[in-house]
Amino acid sequence: MNFELSWGDIFIVFFLTLGPLKAILPFARATHATDLAFHRRMAWQSTAIAAVIALVVALLVPLVLTNWHVSSPAVSITAGIILFAQAL
């Protein structure tokens, strides 16, 4: 079984699992009564940190899955269950 995701599929999975909609309220609370420059600086720093974390996870996941002998179908089933639970 060959399992490949397109860039659009990857964006949708990241959008659903990382929860940018859930991050808006804490960002608004943290930046309440601050100037626009602080908003921008905090947003860029948060984006950079999230990108580094996503990159590290993306690079380490194949190694971890190989070491733990987890197959691609098992990951697909698990991802489907998580996305289904998220949709509920």
CNS distance restraints for C-alpha pairs under 8 A (distance, minus, plus):
assign (resid   3 and name CA) (resid  72 and name CA) 7.52 0.50 0.50
assign (resid   5 and name CA) (resid   9 and name CA) 5.65 0.50 0.50
assign (resid   5 and name CA) (resid  10 and name CA) 6.28 0.50 0.50
assign (resid   6 and name CA) (resid  10 and name CA) 6.30 0.50 0.50
assign (resid   7 and name CA) (resid  11 and name CA) 6.20 0.50 0.50
assign (resid   8 and name CA) (resid  12 and name CA) 6.26 0.50 0.50
assign (resid   9 and name CA) (resid  13 and name CA) 6.19 0.50 0.50
assign (resid  10 and name CA) (resid  14 and name CA) 6.12 0.50 0.50
assign (resid  11 and name CA) (resid  15 and name CA) 5.92 0.50 0.50
assign (resid  12 and name CA) (resid  16 and name CA) 6.09 0.50 0.50
assign (resid  13 and name CA) (resid  17 and name CA) 5.96 0.50 0.50
assign (resid  14 and name CA) (resid  18 and name CA) 5.43 0.50 0.50
assign (resid  14 and name CA) (resid  19 and name CA) 7.77 0.50 0.50
assign (resid  15 and name CA) (resid  19 and name CA) 5.89 0.50 0.50
assign (resid  15 and name CA) (resid  20 and name CA) 6.47 0.50 0.50
assign (resid  16 and name CA) (resid  20 and name CA) 7.95 0.50 0.50
assign (resid  16 and name CA) (resid  83 and name CA) 7.54 0.50 0.50
assign (resid  16 and name CA) (resid  86 and name CA) 7.71 0.50 0.50
assign (resid  17 and name CA) (resid  83 and name CA) 7.58 0.50 0.50
assign (resid  17 and name CA) (resid  86 and name CA) 7.88 0.50 0.50
assign (resid  19 and name CA) (resid  23 and name CA) 6.62 0.50 0.50
assign (resid  20 and name CA) (resid  24 and name CA) 6.70 0.50 0.50
assign (resid  22 and name CA) (resid  26 and name CA) 7.78 0.50 0.50
assign (resid  23 and name CA) (resid  27 and name CA) 6.16 0.50 0.50
assign (resid  24 and name CA) (resid  28 and name CA) 6.12 0.50 0.50
assign (resid  25 and name CA) (resid  29 and name CA) 6.20 0.50 0.50
assign (resid  26 and name CA) (resid  30 and name CA) 6.05 0.50 0.50
assign (resid  27 and name CA) (resid  31 and name CA) 6.09 0.50 0.50
assign (resid  28 and name CA) (resid  32 and name CA) 5.83 0.50 0.50
assign (resid  31 and name CA) (resid  38 and name CA) 7.62 0.50 0.50
assign (resid  31 and name CA) (resid  39 and name CA) 6.28 0.50 0.50
assign (resid  34 and name CA) (resid  38 and name CA) 6.51 0.50 0.50
assign (resid  34 and name CA) (resid  39 and name CA) 7.24 0.50 0.50
assign (resid  35 and name CA) (resid  39 and name CA) 6.62 0.50 0.50
assign (resid  36 and name CA) (resid  40 and name CA) 6.30 0.50 0.50
assign (resid  37 and name CA) (resid  41 and name CA) 6.14 0.50 0.50
assign (resid  38 and name CA) (resid  42 and name CA) 5.97 0.50 0.50
assign (resid  39 and name CA) (resid  43 and name CA) 6.05 0.50 0.50
assign (resid  40 and name CA) (resid  44 and name CA) 6.14 0.50 0.50
assign (resid  41 and name CA) (resid  45 and name CA) 6.12 0.50 0.50
assign (resid  42 and name CA) (resid  46 and name CA) 5.99 0.50 0.50
assign (resid  43 and name CA) (resid  47 and name CA) 6.08 0.50 0.50
assign (resid  44 and name CA) (resid  48 and name CA) 6.09 0.50 0.50
assign (resid  45 and name CA) (resid  49 and name CA) 6.15 0.50 0.50
assign (resid  46 and name CA) (resid  50 and name CA) 6.09 0.50 0.50
assign (resid  47 and name CA) (resid  51 and name CA) 6.04 0.50 0.50
assign (resid  48 and name CA) (resid  52 and name CA) 6.21 0.50 0.50
assign (resid  49 and name CA) (resid  53 and name CA) 6.22 0.50 0.50
assign (resid  50 and name CA) (resid  54 and name CA) 6.07 0.50 0.50
assign (resid  51 and name CA) (resid  55 and name CA) 6.05 0.50 0.50
assign (resid  52 and name CA) (resid  56 and name CA) 6.14 0.50 0.50
assign (resid  53 and name CA) (resid  57 and name CA) 6.12 0.50 0.50
assign (resid  54 and name CA) (resid  58 and name CA) 5.99 0.50 0.50
assign (resid  55 and name CA) (resid  59 and name CA) 6.16 0.50 0.50
assign (resid  56 and name CA) (resid  60 and name CA) 6.09 0.50 0.50
assign (resid  57 and name CA) (resid  61 and name CA) 5.82 0.50 0.50
assign (resid  58 and name CA) (resid  62 and name CA) 7.63 0.50 0.50
assign (resid  59 and name CA) (resid  63 and name CA) 7.75 0.50 0.50
assign (resid  60 and name CA) (resid  64 and name CA) 6.22 0.50 0.50
assign (resid  61 and name CA) (resid  65 and name CA) 5.97 0.50 0.50
assign (resid  62 and name CA) (resid  66 and name CA) 6.04 0.50 0.50
assign (resid  63 and name CA) (resid  67 and name CA) 6.17 0.50 0.50
assign (resid  64 and name CA) (resid  68 and name CA) 6.08 0.50 0.50
assign (resid  65 and name CA) (resid  69 and name CA) 5.88 0.50 0.50
assign (resid  65 and name CA) (resid  70 and name CA) 5.08 0.50 0.50
assign (resid  65 and name CA) (resid  71 and name CA) 7.46 0.50 0.50
assign (resid  66 and name CA) (resid  70 and name CA) 6.34 0.50 0.50
assign (resid  70 and name CA) (resid  74 and name CA) 6.64 0.50 0.50
assign (resid  70 and name CA) (resid  75 and name CA) 7.36 0.50 0.50
assign (resid  71 and name CA) (resid  75 and name CA) 6.58 0.50 0.50
assign (resid  72 and name CA) (resid  76 and name CA) 6.17 0.50 0.50
assign (resid  73 and name CA) (resid  77 and name CA) 6.11 0.50 0.50
assign (resid  74 and name CA) (resid  78 and name CA) 6.13 0.50 0.50
assign (resid  75 and name CA) (resid  79 and name CA) 6.00 0.50 0.50
assign (resid  76 and name CA) (resid  80 and name CA) 6.13 0.50 0.50
assign (resid  77 and name CA) (resid  81 and name CA) 6.26 0.50 0.50
assign (resid  78 and name CA) (resid  82 and name CA) 6.19 0.50 0.50
assign (resid  79 and name CA) (resid  83 and name CA) 6.07 0.50 0.50
assign (resid  80 and name CA) (resid  84 and name CA) 6.00 0.50 0.50
assign (resid  81 and name CA) (resid  85 and name CA) 6.09 0.50 0.50
assign (resid  82 and name CA) (resid  86 and name CA) 6.04 0.50 0.50
assign (resid  83 and name CA) (resid  87 and name CA) 6.10 0.50 0.50
assign (resid  84 and name CA) (resid  88 and name CA) 6.44 0.50 0.50
